Amino acid sequence: MSDYFTETDAAALLRTLGVPIQSRTLANKRWAGTGPLFVKVGLRVRYRRADLEEYAAKMIGPPVRSTSDVTRARLIAE
């Protein structure tokens, strides 16, 4: 299997990694500059597996025990 994913396949992979996202949302995030890194292959957009996994890890964040721990966990992660 290739390490380069189409927009549809990238969204499917992100969903399996725990990030609920649709391909259209992925396109909007790419346009806004808030999505995962991507590469251009000619005129086509492709996503690399490593970049998608990194993006998923950032979106999910570290585990916490309570909502008051969320801020503390974000400060530690930064």
N, CA, C and O atoms as a GROMACS GRO file, in nm:
protein
  312
    1MET      N    1   0.084  -0.119   0.000
    1MET     CA    2   0.000   0.000   0.000
    1MET      C    3   0.088   0.125   0.000
    1MET      O    4   0.192   0.130   0.066
    2SER      N    5   0.047   0.222  -0.073
    2SER     CA    6   0.121   0.346  -0.085
    2SER      C    7   0.113   0.427   0.043
    2SER      O    8   0.015   0.418   0.117
    3ASP      N    9   0.216   0.507   0.069
    3ASP     CA   10   0.214   0.596   0.184
    3ASP      C   11   0.154   0.731   0.148
    3ASP      O   12   0.152   0.821   0.232
    4TYR      N   13   0.105   0.747   0.027
    4TYR     CA   14   0.040   0.870  -0.017
    4TYR      C   15  -0.108   0.846  -0.035
    4TYR      O   16  -0.148   0.753  -0.105
    5PHE      N   17  -0.190   0.930   0.028
    5PHE     CA   18  -0.334   0.909   0.031
    5PHE      C   19  -0.408   1.021  -0.041
    5PHE      O   20  -0.368   1.138  -0.034
    6THR      N   21  -0.514   0.986  -0.110
    6THR     CA   22  -0.603   1.086  -0.168
    6THR      C   23  -0.678   1.151  -0.052
    6THR      O   24  -0.670   1.105   0.062
    7GLU      N   25  -0.750   1.257  -0.082
    7GLU     CA   26  -0.827   1.327   0.021
    7GLU      C   27  -0.929   1.233   0.087
    7GLU      O   28  -0.943   1.233   0.210
    8THR      N   29  -0.999   1.155   0.007
    8THR     CA   30  -1.098   1.062   0.060
    8THR      C   31  -1.034   0.955   0.147
    8THR      O   32  -1.083   0.925   0.255
    9ASP      N   33  -0.924   0.898   0.099
    9ASP     CA   34  -0.854   0.795   0.176
    9ASP      C   35  -0.790   0.853   0.302
    9ASP      O   36  -0.785   0.786   0.406
   10ALA      N   37  -0.742   0.976   0.294
   10ALA     CA   38  -0.682   1.041   0.411
   10ALA      C   39  -0.788   1.062   0.520
   10ALA      O   40  -0.762   1.037   0.638
   11ALA      N   41  -0.906   1.107   0.480
   11ALA     CA   42  -1.014   1.127   0.577
   11ALA      C   43  -1.053   0.993   0.641
   11ALA      O   44  -1.080   0.987   0.761
   12ALA      N   45  -1.057   0.888   0.560
   12ALA     CA   46  -1.091   0.755   0.613
   12ALA      C   47  -0.985   0.708   0.713
   12ALA      O   48  -1.019   0.653   0.818
   13LEU      N   49  -0.858   0.730   0.683
   13LEU     CA   50  -0.751   0.692   0.775
   13LEU      C   51  -0.761   0.772   0.904
   13LEU      O   52  -0.747   0.715   1.013
   14LEU      N   53  -0.786   0.902   0.894
   14LEU     CA   54  -0.799   0.984   1.014
   14LEU      C   55  -0.914   0.935   1.101
   14LEU      O   56  -0.903   0.934   1.224
   15ARG      N   57  -1.025   0.895   1.039
   15ARG     CA   58  -1.137   0.841   1.116
   15ARG      C   59  -1.098   0.714   1.190
   15ARG      O   60  -1.141   0.693   1.304
   16THR      N   61  -1.017   0.628   1.126
   16THR     CA   62  -0.974   0.507   1.195
   16THR      C   63  -0.877   0.539   1.309
   16THR      O   64  -0.863   0.461   1.403
   17LEU      N   65  -0.811   0.654   1.300
   17LEU     CA   66  -0.720   0.697   1.407
   17LEU      C   67  -0.792   0.775   1.517
   17LEU      O   68  -0.729   0.818   1.613
   18GLY      N   69  -0.922   0.794   1.503
   18GLY     CA   70  -1.001   0.859   1.606
   18GLY      C   71  -1.038   1.004   1.581
   18GLY      O   72  -1.095   1.068   1.669
   19VAL      N   73  -1.008   1.056   1.464
   19VAL     CA   74  -1.043   1.194   1.431
   19VAL      C   75  -1.163   1.192   1.337
   19VAL      O   76  -1.149   1.156   1.220
   20PRO      N   77  -1.282   1.231   1.386
   20PRO     CA   78  -1.401   1.228   1.302
   20PRO      C   79  -1.399   1.343   1.200
   20PRO      O   80  -1.426   1.458   1.235
   21ILE      N   81  -1.368   1.311   1.075
   21ILE     CA   82  -1.354   1.415   0.973
   21ILE      C   83  -1.399   1.359   0.838
   21ILE      O   84  -1.381   1.241   0.809
   22GLN      N   85  -1.458   1.445   0.758
   22GLN     CA   86  -1.499   1.408   0.623
   22GLN      C   87  -1.400   1.469   0.523
   22GLN      O   88  -1.328   1.563   0.556
   23SER      N   89  -1.397   1.416   0.404
   23SER     CA   90  -1.301   1.464   0.304
   23SER      C   91  -1.323   1.611   0.270
   23SER      O   92  -1.227   1.683   0.245
   24ARG      N   93  -1.448   1.656   0.268
   24ARG     CA   94  -1.475   1.796   0.237
   24ARG      C   95  -1.420   1.888   0.347
   24ARG      O   96  -1.367   1.995   0.319
   25THR      N   97  -1.432   1.845   0.472
   25THR     CA   98  -1.377   1.922   0.583
   25THR      C   99  -1.225   1.926   0.574
   25THR      O  100  -1.163   2.028   0.603
   26LEU      N  101  -1.166   1.815   0.533
   26LEU     CA  102  -1.022   1.809   0.514
   26LEU      C  103  -0.978   1.910   0.408
   26LEU      O  104  -0.876   1.977   0.424
   27ALA      N  105  -1.055   1.921   0.300
   27ALA     CA  106  -1.025   2.018   0.196
   27ALA      C  107  -1.036   2.161   0.249
   27ALA      O  108  -0.952   2.246   0.218
   28ASN      N  109  -1.139   2.188   0.328
   28ASN     CA  110  -1.156   2.322   0.386
   28ASN      C  111  -1.040   2.355   0.481
   28ASN      O  112  -0.990   2.468   0.481
   29LYS      N  113  -0.998   2.258   0.560
   29LYS     CA  114  -0.886   2.280   0.652
   29LYS      C  115  -0.757   2.303   0.573
   29LYS      O  116  -0.673   2.383   0.615
   30ARG      N  117  -0.740   2.235   0.463
   30ARG     CA  118  -0.621   2.256   0.379
   30ARG      C  119  -0.621   2.399   0.326
   30ARG      O  120  -0.517   2.465   0.326
   31TRP      N  121  -0.735   2.446   0.281
   31TRP     CA  122  -0.745   2.581   0.227
   31TRP      C  123  -0.715   2.685   0.336
   31TRP      O  124  -0.651   2.787   0.310
   32ALA      N  125  -0.763   2.657   0.459
   32ALA     CA  126  -0.742   2.751   0.570
   32ALA      C  127  -0.604   2.737   0.633
   32ALA      O  128  -0.563   2.823   0.711
   33GLY      N  129  -0.533   2.630   0.601
   33GLY     CA  130  -0.401   2.609   0.658
   33GLY      C  131  -0.404   2.548   0.797
   33GLY      O  132  -0.307   2.559   0.871
   34THR      N  133  -0.515   2.484   0.834
   34THR     CA  134  -0.528   2.428   0.968
   34THR      C  135  -0.531   2.275   0.968
   34THR      O  136  -0.547   2.214   1.074
   35GLY      N  137  -0.516   2.215   0.854
   35GLY     CA  138  -0.521   2.069   0.845
   35GLY      C  139  -0.383   2.007   0.846
   35GLY      O  140  -0.283   2.075   0.873
   36PRO      N  141  -0.376   1.879   0.817
   36PRO     CA  142  -0.247   1.811   0.813
   36PRO      C  143  -0.164   1.858   0.694
   36PRO      O  144  -0.218   1.911   0.597
   37LEU      N  145  -0.032   1.838   0.702
   37LEU     CA  146   0.055   1.871   0.590
   37LEU      C  147   0.017   1.787   0.470
   37LEU      O  148  -0.034   1.676   0.484
   38PHE      N  149   0.041   1.840   0.350
   38PHE     CA  150   0.010   1.767   0.227
   38PHE      C  151   0.119   1.796   0.125
   38PHE      O  152   0.199   1.887   0.143
   39VAL      N  153   0.120   1.718   0.019
   39VAL     CA  154   0.213   1.739  -0.092
   39VAL      C  155   0.132   1.747  -0.221
   39VAL      O  156   0.020   1.696  -0.229
   40LYS      N  157   0.191   1.810  -0.319
   40LYS     CA  158   0.129   1.815  -0.451
   40LYS      C  159   0.206   1.720  -0.542
   40LYS      O  160   0.328   1.727  -0.551
   41VAL      N  161   0.133   1.634  -0.609
   41VAL     CA  162   0.190   1.544  -0.710
   41VAL      C  163   0.128   1.589  -0.842
   41VAL      O  164   0.017   1.550  -0.876
   42GLY      N  165   0.202   1.670  -0.914
   42GLY     CA  166   0.144   1.734  -1.031
   42GLY      C  167   0.038   1.832  -0.983
   42GLY      O  168   0.068   1.923  -0.906
   43LEU      N  169  -0.084   1.813  -1.027
   43LEU     CA  170  -0.195   1.898  -0.982
   43LEU      C  171  -0.274   1.834  -0.869
   43LEU      O  172  -0.367   1.895  -0.815
   44ARG      N  173  -0.239   1.713  -0.832
   44ARG     CA  174  -0.315   1.638  -0.732
   44ARG      C  175  -0.259   1.658  -0.592
   44ARG      O  176  -0.138   1.668  -0.573
   45VAL      N  177  -0.349   1.665  -0.496
   45VAL     CA  178  -0.312   1.675  -0.355
   45VAL      C  179  -0.302   1.535  -0.297
   45VAL      O  180  -0.390   1.452  -0.318
   46ARG      N  181  -0.196   1.510  -0.223
   46ARG     CA  182  -0.178   1.381  -0.156
   46ARG      C  183  -0.131   1.407  -0.013
   46ARG      O  184  -0.063   1.506   0.015
   47TYR      N  185  -0.169   1.316   0.075
   47TYR     CA  186  -0.131   1.323   0.215
   47TYR      C  187  -0.041   1.205   0.248
   47TYR      O  188  -0.066   1.093   0.204
   48ARG      N  189   0.064   1.231   0.324
   48ARG     CA  190   0.154   1.124   0.365
   48ARG      C  191   0.105   1.064   0.496
   48ARG      O  192   0.054   1.135   0.583
   49ARG      N  193   0.122   0.934   0.509
   49ARG     CA  194   0.075   0.864   0.629
   49ARG      C  195   0.133   0.926   0.757
   49ARG      O  196   0.059   0.948   0.853
   50ALA      N  197   0.261   0.953   0.759
   50ALA     CA  198   0.325   1.008   0.879
   50ALA      C  199   0.263   1.142   0.918
   50ALA      O  200   0.244   1.169   1.036
   51ASP      N  201   0.232   1.226   0.820
   51ASP     CA  202   0.172   1.357   0.847
   51ASP      C  203   0.030   1.341   0.903
   51ASP      O  204  -0.011   1.416   0.991
   52LEU      N  205  -0.043   1.244   0.850
   52LEU     CA  206  -0.179   1.218   0.899
   52LEU      C  207  -0.176   1.166   1.042
   52LEU      O  208  -0.258   1.206   1.125
   53GLU      N  209  -0.082   1.077   1.071
   53GLU     CA  210  -0.071   1.023   1.207
   53GLU      C  211  -0.031   1.132   1.306
   53GLU      O  212  -0.080   1.135   1.419
   54GLU      N  213   0.059   1.220   1.264
   54GLU     CA  214   0.100   1.332   1.350
   54GLU      C  215  -0.017   1.426   1.376
   54GLU      O  216  -0.038   1.471   1.489
   55TYR      N  217  -0.094   1.456   1.273
   55TYR     CA  218  -0.211   1.543   1.286
   55TYR      C  219  -0.313   1.481   1.382
   55TYR      O  220  -0.369   1.550   1.467
   56ALA      N  221  -0.336   1.351   1.367
   56ALA     CA  222  -0.432   1.282   1.455
   56ALA      C  223  -0.386   1.290   1.600
   56ALA      O  224  -0.466   1.313   1.690
   57ALA      N  225  -0.257   1.271   1.623
   57ALA     CA  226  -0.204   1.277   1.759
   57ALA      C  227  -0.223   1.416   1.820
   57ALA      O  228  -0.254   1.428   1.938
   58LYS      N  229  -0.206   1.520   1.739
   58LYS     CA  230  -0.226   1.656   1.788
   58LYS      C  231  -0.373   1.685   1.816
   58LYS      O  232  -0.406   1.753   1.913
   59MET      N  233  -0.461   1.633   1.732
   59MET     CA  234  -0.604   1.657   1.748
   59MET      C  235  -0.661   1.585   1.869
   59MET      O  236  -0.752   1.636   1.936
   60ILE      N  237  -0.610   1.468   1.898
   60ILE     CA  238  -0.665   1.389   2.007
   60ILE      C  239  -0.614   1.440   2.142
   60ILE      O  240  -0.692   1.450   2.236
   61GLY      N  241  -0.488   1.472   2.152
   61GLY     CA  242  -0.433   1.526   2.275
   61GLY      C  243  -0.406   1.417   2.378
   61GLY      O  244  -0.442   1.301   2.359
   62PRO      N  245  -0.341   1.455   2.488
   62PRO     CA  246  -0.305   1.359   2.591
   62PRO      C  247  -0.425   1.318   2.676
   62PRO      O  248  -0.523   1.392   2.684
   63PRO      N  249  -0.419   1.201   2.739
   63PRO     CA  250  -0.529   1.158   2.826
   63PRO      C  251  -0.529   1.240   2.956
   63PRO      O  252  -0.424   1.278   3.007
   64VAL      N  253  -0.649   1.267   3.008
   64VAL     CA  254  -0.665   1.341   3.133
   64VAL      C  255  -0.770   1.271   3.219
   64VAL      O  256  -0.849   1.192   3.169
   65ARG      N  257  -0.770   1.300   3.348
   65ARG     CA  258  -0.866   1.239   3.440
   65ARG      C  259  -0.991   1.325   3.461
   65ARG      O  260  -1.098   1.272   3.491
   66SER      N  261  -0.978   1.458   3.446
   66SER     CA  262  -1.094   1.544   3.464
   66SER      C  263  -1.082   1.665   3.372
   66SER      O  264  -0.977   1.690   3.313
   67THR      N  265  -1.192   1.739   3.360
   67THR     CA  266  -1.190   1.856   3.272
   67THR      C  267  -1.096   1.963   3.323
   67THR      O  268  -1.044   2.042   3.244
   68SER      N  269  -1.071   1.968   3.453
   68SER     CA  270  -0.976   2.067   3.506
   68SER      C  271  -0.833   2.032   3.469
   68SER      O  272  -0.745   2.118   3.473
   69ASP      N  273  -0.808   1.906   3.432
   69ASP     CA  274  -0.674   1.864   3.390
   69ASP      C  275  -0.644   1.901   3.246
   69ASP      O  276  -0.528   1.897   3.205
   70VAL      N  277  -0.744   1.936   3.167
   70VAL     CA  278  -0.724   1.963   3.025
   70VAL      C  279  -0.627   2.078   3.004
   70VAL      O  280  -0.535   2.066   2.923
   71THR      N  281  -0.645   2.189   3.075
   71THR     CA  282  -0.557   2.303   3.060
   71THR      C  283  -0.415   2.267   3.102
   71THR      O  284  -0.319   2.303   3.033
   72ARG      N  285  -0.400   2.196   3.211
   72ARG     CA  286  -0.269   2.156   3.259
   72ARG      C  287  -0.201   2.064   3.157
   72ARG      O  288  -0.081   2.077   3.133
   73ALA      N  289  -0.276   1.970   3.099
   73ALA     CA  290  -0.220   1.878   3.001
   73ALA      C  291  -0.175   1.952   2.875
   73ALA      O  292  -0.073   1.917   2.816
   74ARG      N  293  -0.249   2.054   2.834
   74ARG     CA  294  -0.210   2.132   2.716
   74ARG      C  295  -0.082   2.209   2.743
   74ARG      O  296   0.004   2.218   2.655
   75LEU      N  297  -0.067   2.264   2.863
   75LEU     CA  298   0.054   2.338   2.896
   75LEU      C  299   0.175   2.247   2.899
   75LEU      O  300   0.284   2.286   2.857
   76ILE      N  301   0.158   2.127   2.949
   76ILE     CA  302   0.269   2.030   2.953
   76ILE      C  303   0.309   1.989   2.812
   76ILE      O  304   0.428   1.975   2.782
   77ALA      N  305   0.210   1.968   2.725
   77ALA     CA  306   0.236   1.924   2.588
   77ALA      C  307   0.310   2.030   2.508
   77ALA      O  308   0.386   1.997   2.417
   78GLU      N  309   0.290   2.155   2.539
   78GLU     CA  310   0.356   2.264   2.464
   78GLU      C  311   0.491   2.283   2.517
   78GLU      O  312   0.565   2.369   2.469
   0.00000   0.00000   0.00000
